[in-house]
């Protein structure tokens, strides 16, 4: 979140796809450790409300047939 603060979803920026409202995780690659980079192909970052600059995201990671979502939509995990 901190790496894209200040960029506008309305005008766009590198890695942001306005059609799907997603951010390419590879744009953040230089900020990640080598261990974290392993997961990049399994990550999807979706912008919650691209019409405002509130920078809320939904991050989905697919690992071994399972899917983890942050923030969780399960009330028990909040």
matplotlib code that plots the C-alpha trace (Angstrom):
import matplotlib.pyplot as plt

x = [0.0, 2.8, 4.5, 1.6, 0.4, 0.2, -0.6, -4.0, -6.2, -8.1, -5.0, -3.3, 0.2, 2.6, 1.2, -2.4, -5.0, -8.1, -10.3, -9.8, -9.0, -5.9, -2.2, 0.5, 2.4, 5.6, 5.6, 6.4, 9.1, 12.0, 10.5, 10.3, 12.8, 13.9, 11.7, 8.6, 9.2, 8.4, 4.7, 4.4, 2.9, 0.2, -0.9, -3.7, -4.1, -7.5, -8.3, -11.5, -12.7, -10.6, -12.9, -11.5, -7.9, -8.6, -6.0, -8.0, -7.0, -8.0, -5.0, -5.6, -2.9, -3.4, -1.2, -1.4, -5.1, -6.0, -6.8, -6.0, -7.6, -6.5, -8.4, -10.4, -14.1, -14.7, -16.0, -14.4, -10.9, -11.4]
y = [0.0, 2.4, 1.9, 3.2, 6.0, 9.2, 7.6, 8.2, 5.3, 7.7, 8.7, 5.3, 4.3, 1.5, -1.9, -0.7, -2.1, 0.1, -2.5, -5.3, -2.9, -4.9, -4.1, -6.2, -7.6, -7.6, -3.8, -4.2, -6.8, -4.6, -4.1, -7.8, -10.3, -13.2, -15.5, -13.3, -13.1, -16.9, -16.1, -13.4, -15.7, -16.8, -13.3, -11.1, -7.5, -6.0, -2.4, -2.1, 1.3, 2.7, 5.8, 7.1, 7.2, 5.3, 2.6, -0.3, -3.7, -7.3, -9.6, -13.2, -15.9, -19.3, -22.0, -25.7, -25.7, -23.4, -19.7, -17.2, -13.7, -10.6, -8.9, -11.9, -11.9, -14.4, -12.5, -15.0, -14.0, -10.3]
z = [0.0, 0.9, -2.4, -4.5, -2.2, -4.2, -7.5, -8.9, -10.0, -12.3, -14.3, -14.0, -13.3, -14.2, -13.4, -12.8, -15.2, -15.1, -17.0, -14.4, -11.4, -10.6, -9.9, -11.4, -8.4, -10.4, -10.1, -6.4, -7.1, -6.2, -2.7, -2.0, -0.6, -2.8, -0.7, -1.2, -5.0, -5.3, -4.7, -7.3, -10.0, -7.6, -6.4, -7.6, -6.2, -6.8, -6.0, -4.0, -5.3, -8.1, -8.4, -5.1, -4.0, -0.7, -1.6, -0.3, -1.8, -1.8, -2.2, -3.3, -3.2, -4.7, -3.1, -3.6, -4.6, -1.7, -1.8, 0.9, 0.8, 2.6, 4.2, 5.1, 4.4, 7.2, 10.2, 12.6, 11.4, 11.6]

ax = plt.figure().add_subplot(projection="3d")
ax.plot(x, y, z, "-o")
ax.set_aspect("equal")
plt.show()
